[in-house]
């Protein structure tokens, strides 16, 4: 049975406060800090998210290049403006959550 709502994983470049704020809004979110995946390769980050059916959320431009994707994944939410506010990240991910399905996100990249 497939899930009906997006679940997120914030890589180490994303502030864990974003996860806290999204959880307060009822979203399923994990951060790299919470699961002890700091200072690991992009491949490990992507695999972790993929195995758990989570959209990886990142400011790391390496994820914006499909040639770098080593596994099938559940989506990448990429933020090109690394200096945006926490509020911006929260709002953008909340909008993505309400507008996309896990099926539409599969192996796709969204620039937020």
N, C-alpha and C positions, 0 to 999 in steps of 0.2 A: 504494500500500500504506500503510495507516495504522499509526501507531506503537502499541505495546501497553503502554507505560509512560508515566507523566507525566514531563514535563520542566518545570523551573521557571525563572522569571526573577524575581529580587528587584529591586524598584524602589529608587530612591535612599533611601527611608526605612528600608530594611532593612539591618542590619549585614552587611557582606560576610563576616564570620566565620561567619555562618549557612551561606553557600554552601560555605565551606571544610569545615565539619563534615559537611554533607550529602554532599559529594563523597567524603569519607573513608568514608562508608557506601555508596558506589556509585551515588549519584543523580546525574542530569544537571542541573546548576544553573549559571546565569550570574547575575552581579550587575550592576546599572547601573554601578557603579564600574569593573568590569572591561571593559565595552564603551563607556566614555566617554559615558554618557547621564545625567550629573548635571546638574541644573538645566534640564531640558527639561520640556515640558508633559506632563500626564497623558495626553493624546491620543498624543503621541509614544511614551511608555512603553507604552501599551496596543497601539499598532500594531506596535512592535518585537516584543513578545511574541507577538502574533497571527501575524505573518508567519513567525515561527520555530516556531510550534506549541508555545508554552510557556504554562504557567499563570503569570499574574502574581501575585506575592506582595507584599502591601502592608499598611501601617498607615494609609494615606491614606483617610479616610472618603469622599472623593469617588468612589472606585471602588465603594463599597457602594451607590451609587444608579444603578440601571439606566438612568435618563434621561441619565446622563453617558457611557454607552458609545457610542462613535462608530463602532465596527466590530464585526463578529463576532469572537469571540475563543475561546481555548482554555481559558478558566476564570479565575476570580479567587479567590485565597485571601486573605481579609481578616481581619486581626487587630485587633479592636476595643480590646484592651488593649495600647496602644502601649508600655507600660512593662514588659511581660513580659520574662522572662530569655531570653537566647540559647538556653539549653537548652529552654525551652518552645517557642520557634519551631521549633527543630530537630525536637523530638519530634512536634509537631503536623504538620509537613510530611512527616515520615517516615511517620506514620500515614496521612495523606492519600494518599501515594504507594502504600502497600500496600492501601488500601481502595477506590480509585477508578480508573476507566479514563479515557483521554483522551476517549472518546465520551461518557461521563457528565458530564464536566466542561465540554464544549463549551457556550459562552455561559451558563455558570452561575456562581453566587456561593456560596462556602462561608465561613461565619463560623467562624473557628478561635479 
